[in-house]
Amino acid sequence: MRHGKFTAKGVTAHCEIEGETVHQVSGVPWSQGYKRTGETYKLSEVRLLAPIQHPGKVFAMALNYGSHLHNQPKPERPEPFLKPSTSICGPGDAIILPRDSNRIDAESELVAVIGKQAKNVSEKDAPSYVYGYTCGNDVSARDWQRGDKSWWRAKGSDTFSPIGPWIETNVDPSKVQIIGRINGKEAQRCHGSEMIFNVAQCVSFISKYTTLMPGDMIFTGTSGTPDALKPGDRVDIEISGIGTLSNTCK
């Protein structure tokens, strides 16, 4: 099932998407009041929003693909960092490029969405705590990432975490292909099986120290050497089995 959020005809609500039909729902998938309302729309007549607009926590995995290490040693354990929830934006939203950064990259990533409270879960059980997956872009200001003492603005500026277009529940993260394009030109390509630490390992590790709650998200890392962005660029992140997240830059 594809779960999303939309706005149309003065209505903003969560939804289930089947083909070209959008079914309005009450609540979110992990809430007791979650059900279809009976209202439907054509996909072409709605504007899709970030499927989760105000997550409690947004984690991202550093150095989780060998091709992104750039001669750095492979990490001995998962290396998550936090991105503020205010960095979230949705499909079609503009990525705002701060004027005082001289290098901002797009990072195409698979994002895991937590569906139930997770604390001290085993790697074996961890997949059952994931509700589904969406496409994500861990936008990164490289000069700030290298020069600041922390990554708070390099990875967490407003609009630096686009997600969407929806959450897909039927995905095997080890079998997805992730492609990033800028203005239609391929910039990144990788496979979920290339992760150094897979989704289950990441969820289990994080849950040892921080309780994961429904709606929390984990960006699972990026590959290769991402390309820089400039105003007017269009970024497309396509993940097999999910769809394509598209944003422009300004």
C-alpha positions as semicolon CSV with decimal commas, in nm:
position;residue;x (nm);y (nm);z (nm)
1;M;0,000;0,000;0,000
2;R;0,110;0,354;-0,073
3;H;0,040;0,595;0,209
4;G;0,074;0,970;0,153
5;K;-0,059;1,311;0,236
6;F;-0,229;1,547;-0,006
7;T;-0,411;1,873;-0,048
8;A;-0,697;1,929;-0,294
9;K;-1,014;2,137;-0,310
10;G;-0,952;2,292;0,030
11;V;-0,887;1,954;0,196
12;T;-0,555;1,844;0,348
13;A;-0,543;1,486;0,470
14;H;-0,359;1,156;0,472
15;C;-0,444;0,907;0,202
16;E;-0,397;0,566;0,050
17;I;-0,305;0,561;-0,318
18;E;-0,415;0,281;-0,547
19;G;-0,312;0,334;-0,907
20;E;-0,449;0,675;-1,005
21;T;-0,703;0,688;-0,720
22;V;-0,640;0,872;-0,393
23;H;-0,847;0,748;-0,098
24;Q;-0,876;1,001;0,183
25;V;-0,820;0,852;0,530
26;S;-0,858;0,969;0,886
27;G;-0,550;0,959;1,106
28;V;-0,218;0,799;1,021
29;P;-0,148;0,427;0,962
30;W;-0,030;0,360;1,316
31;S;-0,323;0,538;1,485
32;Q;-0,636;0,364;1,614
33;G;-0,866;0,593;1,417
34;Y;-0,705;0,516;1,082
35;K;-0,962;0,429;0,815
36;R;-1,087;0,540;0,474
37;T;-1,343;0,817;0,481
38;G;-1,505;0,725;0,149
39;E;-1,383;1,042;-0,023
40;T;-1,171;0,982;-0,335
41;Y;-0,977;1,197;-0,579
42;K;-0,785;1,144;-0,898
43;L;-0,410;1,148;-0,844
44;S;-0,384;1,413;-1,118
45;E;-0,604;1,655;-0,924
46;V;-0,423;1,650;-0,590
47;R;-0,095;1,798;-0,474
48;L;0,110;1,547;-0,281
49;L;0,281;1,673;0,034
50;A;0,557;1,522;0,246
51;P;0,400;1,195;0,367
52;I;0,511;1,287;0,719
53;Q;0,545;1,661;0,766
54;H;0,635;1,678;1,135
55;P;0,829;1,368;1,236
56;G;0,947;1,341;1,594
57;K;1,301;1,243;1,496
58;V;1,491;1,225;1,170
59;F;1,810;1,020;1,170
60;A;2,054;0,988;0,881
61;M;2,335;0,737;0,841
62;A;2,684;0,871;0,770
63;L;2,929;0,677;0,554
64;N;2,699;0,381;0,491
65;Y;2,810;0,304;0,133
66;G;3,163;0,201;0,045
67;S;3,156;0,417;-0,268
68;H;3,097;0,725;-0,050
69;L;3,391;0,669;0,186
70;H;3,646;0,854;-0,032
71;N;3,946;0,674;0,121
72;Q;3,808;0,700;0,474
73;P;3,810;0,378;0,677
74;K;3,489;0,178;0,688
75;P;3,295;0,260;1,007
76;E;3,303;-0,009;1,275
77;R;2,942;0,057;1,378
78;P;2,644;0,245;1,233
79;E;2,703;0,621;1,246
80;P;2,366;0,800;1,272
81;F;2,323;1,174;1,312
82;L;2,011;1,384;1,366
83;K;1,844;1,618;1,120
84;P;1,578;1,861;1,252
85;S;1,218;1,792;1,159
86;T;1,196;2,147;1,020
87;S;1,429;2,040;0,738
88;I;1,152;1,822;0,593
89;C;0,981;1,925;0,269
90;G;0,774;1,734;0,017
91;P;0,754;1,648;-0,352
92;G;0,745;1,955;-0,573
93;D;0,869;2,182;-0,295
94;A;1,170;2,403;-0,361
95;I;1,505;2,323;-0,204
96;I;1,632;2,658;-0,075
97;L;2,006;2,698;-0,139
98;P;2,155;2,935;0,124
99;R;2,349;3,215;-0,041
100;D;2,641;3,188;0,202
101;S;2,727;2,827;0,117
102;N;2,949;2,770;-0,184
103;R;2,880;2,397;-0,236
104;I;2,548;2,219;-0,180
105;D;2,501;1,859;-0,293
106;A;2,201;1,634;-0,346
107;E;2,220;1,291;-0,180
108;S;1,973;1,029;-0,304
109;E;1,869;0,792;-0,025
110;L;1,622;0,526;0,081
111;V;1,432;0,637;0,392
112;A;1,284;0,394;0,646
113;V;0,971;0,504;0,834
114;I;0,916;0,358;1,181
115;G;0,568;0,221;1,248
116;K;0,574;0,128;1,615
117;Q;0,774;0,209;1,927
118;A;1,114;0,045;1,917
119;K;1,351;0,012;2,214
120;N;1,635;-0,240;2,237
121;V;1,506;-0,439;1,940
122;S;1,715;-0,715;1,790
123;E;1,835;-0,711;1,431
124;K;1,609;-1,011;1,368
125;D;1,299;-0,827;1,491
126;A;1,391;-0,481;1,361
127;P;1,219;-0,512;1,019
128;S;0,881;-0,556;1,190
129;Y;0,918;-0,207;1,339
130;V;0,947;-0,044;0,996
131;Y;0,615;0,069;0,850
132;G;0,749;0,139;0,502
133;Y;0,995;0,328;0,286
134;T;1,009;0,650;0,089
135;C;1,257;0,842;-0,126
136;G;1,475;1,101;0,043
137;N;1,734;1,364;-0,035
138;D;1,990;1,438;0,238
139;V;2,083;1,782;0,102
140;S;2,430;1,874;0,225
141;A;2,627;2,200;0,233
142;R;2,978;2,063;0,196
143;D;3,172;2,372;0,304
144;W;2,974;2,388;0,629
145;Q;3,003;2,012;0,675
146;R;3,381;2,038;0,657
147;G;3,426;2,369;0,837
148;D;3,171;2,371;1,121
149;K;3,218;2,183;1,448
150;S;2,884;2,005;1,392
151;W;2,652;1,937;1,099
152;W;2,351;2,128;1,235
153;R;2,319;2,362;0,937
154;A;2,514;2,160;0,677
155;K;2,254;1,883;0,697
156;G;1,966;2,052;0,878
157;S;1,884;2,381;0,708
158;D;1,522;2,436;0,609
159;T;1,422;2,220;0,307
160;F;1,738;2,005;0,337
161;S;1,535;1,682;0,383
162;P;1,290;1,634;0,095
163;I;1,089;1,311;0,120
164;G;0,815;1,147;-0,088
165;P;0,620;1,109;-0,300
166;W;0,460;0,857;-0,059
167;I;0,544;0,572;0,177
168;E;0,543;0,227;0,018
169;T;0,484;-0,061;0,260
170;N;0,580;-0,349;0,032
171;V;0,954;-0,294;-0,018
172;D;1,260;-0,510;0,044
173;P;1,534;-0,254;0,123
174;S;1,805;-0,496;0,015
175;K;1,663;-0,517;-0,337
176;V;1,595;-0,155;-0,432
177;Q;1,783;0,042;-0,694
178;I;1,843;0,409;-0,608
179;I;1,907;0,660;-0,886
180;G;1,967;1,033;-0,847
181;R;1,936;1,268;-1,143
182;I;2,000;1,640;-1,180
183;N;1,827;1,803;-1,477
184;G;1,769;1,456;-1,618
185;K;2,137;1,356;-1,605
186;E;2,224;1,060;-1,386
187;A;2,439;1,165;-1,090
188;Q;2,413;0,864;-0,858
189;R;2,320;0,497;-0,889
190;C;2,342;0,228;-0,625
191;H;2,164;-0,076;-0,485
192;G;2,026;-0,129;-0,137
193;S;2,243;-0,438;-0,099
194;E;2,550;-0,211;-0,101
195;M;2,475;-0,063;0,241
196;I;2,754;-0,128;0,491
197;F;2,495;-0,155;0,768
198;N;2,153;-0,268;0,650
199;V;1,822;-0,123;0,769
200;A;1,774;-0,386;1,039
201;Q;2,121;-0,317;1,182
202;C;2,058;0,058;1,180
203;V;1,718;0,032;1,350
204;S;1,851;-0,210;1,612
205;F;2,159;0,002;1,687
206;I;1,969;0,331;1,720
207;S;1,702;0,169;1,940
208;K;1,967;0,073;2,196
209;Y;2,019;0,438;2,282
210;T;1,714;0,628;2,156
211;T;1,355;0,505;2,160
212;L;1,221;0,516;1,807
213;M;0,858;0,625;1,779
214;P;0,597;0,586;1,504
215;G;0,666;0,838;1,230
216;D;1,038;0,868;1,304
217;M;1,255;0,833;0,994
218;I;1,600;0,700;0,910
219;F;1,781;0,817;0,595
220;T;1,996;0,514;0,517
221;G;2,296;0,677;0,349
222;T;2,414;0,779;0,004
223;S;2,658;0,649;-0,254
224;G;2,937;0,775;-0,473
225;T;3,019;1,143;-0,519
226;P;2,699;1,350;-0,539
227;D;2,675;1,648;-0,772
228;A;2,645;2,011;-0,667
229;L;2,320;2,203;-0,698
230;K;2,250;2,548;-0,835
231;P;1,936;2,762;-0,856
232;G;1,698;2,632;-1,122
233;D;1,816;2,271;-1,103
234;R;1,565;1,987;-1,089
235;V;1,651;1,690;-0,868
236;D;1,483;1,351;-0,924
237;I;1,538;1,060;-0,688
238;E;1,398;0,734;-0,823
239;I;1,380;0,419;-0,611
240;S;1,252;0,096;-0,760
241;G;0,933;-0,026;-0,599
242;I;0,855;0,318;-0,456
243;G;0,855;0,596;-0,717
244;T;1,025;0,926;-0,789
245;L;1,075;1,228;-0,565
246;S;1,118;1,552;-0,762
247;N;1,223;1,897;-0,638
248;T;1,360;2,214;-0,789
249;C;1,622;2,442;-0,638
250;K;1,616;2,814;-0,574
